[in-house]
Amino acid sequence: MPDQKSKAILNDIGTEELAHLEMVGTIVHQLTDGVDAKTLEEAGLGAYYTDHGVGVYPQAAAGWPWNAATIAVKGDPIADLQEDLAAEQKARATYEKLIDLCKDDQDVIDPLRFLREREVVHFQRFGEALRGVQDKLAEKKFYMNNNNNCR
Ligand SMILES: [Fe+2]
């Protein structure tokens, strides 16, 4: 990132995302801890139970394990921030679908709503970073030369 403010925004969001991972893992753990295999199978989690028991394993809803290939980095601050903006919208949409699936389990819906709101905030913060980077890249270069030392 070409400016310090954008670096700070990225650091803030990245730190918070790790905390969100912990929250989601805790929700999954609390929902599955002590549940017998038959109940998990009836809930459509038989394959998951076979592979991971009730351990928290990072994967997409359809079973696709998380890996670094899901991280899109081009090495260009404008392209990368646009990617980050899209990722936040995808996360928001995922939380909305999870909330839809929770029916009336308020103990799960409330933290999911909180997490959804944070994705909206992350989107706004990435937008702030993008504007800062664009402004920085648009600045005219100013070079100083002290000719007195060149004699
Ligand atoms: Fe986020």
Residues whose N, C-alpha, C, O or C-beta is under 5 A from the ligand:
A	BS01	LIG	E88 R118 E119 H122
